[in-house]
Amino acid sequence: MVHKHQTSGWSVFFLAAFIPGFHLLRNDSFIQPESNSELSSDAHVHHPVLQPTETIPTPGTYTVEDGDGRTCIKVTMGAEFIIIEKKTSWYFNLEPSVVKTLGYCDKEEAHLSLRLPDNSAGLQFTFRREKQNFYVAELTAHLFPHPACNGCPNKTYSGSMTHKQLFKTANDQSFRCQSEYLLLVSSELKIKLVPLQIQAFSIPSRQNGEENECWADYKKRVIPLITGSVVVGLILCILLSFLIIRDHRRGYERL
């Protein structure tokens, strides 16, 4: 029995060492080798087609489980890639139904990777947990589209945001933003997330915890209330002033 386990272990390391595309993953699991189409020439890659106008991206929910089968990352969002080429913006929305989700969770670090089957587009989040909070410490993205226009280059657009504290939230809570959240990952590539709800590490019963509202949503909710209160206050002041002036005038008439 021991001999069989040793043989199986050496077989896994042999595959990882000599077969391209075979990767070991955390928690003693592994990803199957990529298909021939993913390892072949660019002619077999289904390049995303950029659009001249933007549309609201379709939201999808992406989850990762730890070694015990518990949800440790849950992200619900719509993702839009914005390419800047020759001072013109072009757009591509990530379609949840064709996205492959990979990732892992450790005690202090977690990772979520979203990509198209041929890896022509990808979005990766690296989470960190420190004391009572968690946040996204690194976000990377790439897109290998059809040339956007005649004369536009055929290339991969990529970039990253590192050493950040994006979406910082207390443990057991989720970061939520209904407003557009725009991230500049390079001079030629932006990522727009809308809507967005994100949580990592501790997710009881696979449900998001108490929502931590983003600043943009807070302003949209609070500023109208403040403005309304100021307007009502001004109206009351004007009415009160009018009543005081009217009472004074009546007092003068009696004299």
Residue pairs with C-beta under 8 A, 6 or more apart in sequence:
12 24
12 30
15 22
15 33
16 22
16 23
16 24
16 30
19 33
20 33
20 34
20 39
21 33
21 34
21 38
21 39
22 30
22 31
22 32
22 33
23 30
23 31
24 30
25 31
25 102
25 104
26 67
26 104
26 105
26 106
27 66
27 67
27 104
28 67
31 102
34 119
35 117
37 44
37 45
37 118
38 117
38 118
38 119
42 144
44 118
45 118
45 119
45 120
45 144
46 116
46 117
46 118
46 120
47 120
47 144
47 145
47 146
48 81
48 92
48 116
48 120
48 121
48 143
48 144
48 145
48 146
49 92
49 145
49 146
50 83
50 90
50 91
50 92
50 145
50 146
50 148
51 90
51 91
51 92
52 90
52 91
53 91
54 80
54 82
54 89
54 91
55 91
55 93
56 78
56 194
57 78
57 79
57 80
57 93
57 94
57 192
57 194
58 78
58 93
58 95
58 96
59 76
59 77
59 78
59 96
59 195
60 76
60 77
60 78
60 94
60 96
60 97
60 99
61 74
61 75
61 76
61 96
62 73
62 74
62 75
62 76
62 77
62 96
62 99
62 101
62 112
62 114
63 71
63 73
63 74
63 75
63 101
63 206
64 71
64 72
64 73
64 101
64 102
64 103
64 104
64 105
64 110
64 111
64 112
65 71
65 72
65 105
66 72
66 104
66 105
70 203
71 203
71 206
72 105
72 110
72 200
72 201
72 202
72 203
73 103
73 105
73 110
73 112
73 125
73 127
73 199
73 200
73 203
74 174
74 198
74 199
74 200
74 203
74 206
74 208
75 112
75 125
75 196
75 197
75 198
75 199
76 195
76 196
76 197
76 198
77 193
77 194
77 195
77 196
77 197
77 198
78 93
78 94
78 193
78 194
78 195
79 93
79 94
79 114
79 123
79 191
79 192
79 193
80 91
80 92
80 93
80 94
80 191
80 192
80 193
80 194
81 91
81 92
81 93
81 94
81 121
81 141
81 143
81 157
81 189
81 190
81 191
82 89
82 90
82 91
82 189
82 190
82 191
82 192
83 89
83 90
83 91
83 92
83 143
83 145
83 148
83 157
83 188
83 189
84 90
84 187
84 188
84 189
84 190
85 148
85 149
85 152
85 153
85 188
86 149
86 152
88 148
88 149
90 145
90 148
92 121
92 143
92 145
94 114
94 116
94 121
94 123
98 116
98 117
99 114
99 115
99 116
100 114
100 115
100 116
100 117
101 112
101 113
101 114
102 112
102 113
102 115
103 110
103 111
103 112
103 113
104 110
104 111
105 111
105 200
105 201
107 129
108 128
108 129
108 130
109 126
109 127
109 128
109 129
110 126
110 127
110 129
110 200
110 201
111 124
111 125
111 126
111 127
112 124
112 125
112 127
113 122
113 123
113 124
113 125
114 122
114 123
114 124
115 121
115 122
115 123
116 122
120 143
120 144
120 145
121 142
121 143
121 144
121 145
122 140
122 141
122 142
123 139
123 140
123 141
123 191
124 138
124 139
124 140
124 141
125 136
125 138
125 139
125 198
126 136
126 137
126 138
126 139
127 134
127 135
127 136
127 137
127 200
127 201
128 134
128 135
128 136
128 137
129 171
129 200
129 201
132 170
132 171
133 168
133 169
133 170
133 171
134 168
134 169
134 171
134 200
134 201
135 164
135 165
135 166
135 167
135 168
135 169
136 164
136 165
136 166
136 167
136 198
137 162
137 163
137 164
137 165
137 166
138 160
138 161
138 162
138 163
138 164
139 160
139 161
139 164
139 166
139 183
139 185
139 191
140 158
140 159
140 160
140 161
140 185
141 158
141 159
141 160
141 185
141 189
141 191
142 156
142 157
142 158
142 159
143 156
143 157
143 158
143 189
144 155
144 156
144 157
145 157
146 154
147 153
147 154
157 186
157 188
157 189
158 185
158 186
158 189
159 184
159 185
159 186
159 188
159 189
160 185
160 186
161 183
161 184
161 185
166 183
167 175
167 196
167 198
168 175
169 175
169 198
169 199
169 212
170 212
171 201
171 202
172 202
172 204
172 209
172 210
173 199
173 209
173 210
173 211
173 212
174 197
174 198
174 199
174 208
174 209
174 210
174 211
174 212
175 196
175 197
175 198
175 199
175 211
175 212
175 214
176 195
176 196
176 197
176 198
176 208
176 211
176 212
176 213
176 214
176 217
177 193
177 194
177 195
177 196
177 197
177 213
177 214
177 216
177 217
178 194
178 195
178 217
179 194
179 214
179 216
179 217
179 220
180 192
180 193
180 194
180 216
181 192
181 193
181 194
181 196
181 214
181 216
182 190
182 191
182 192
183 190
183 191
183 192
183 193
184 190
185 191
196 214
197 208
197 211
199 208
199 209
202 209
203 209
213 221
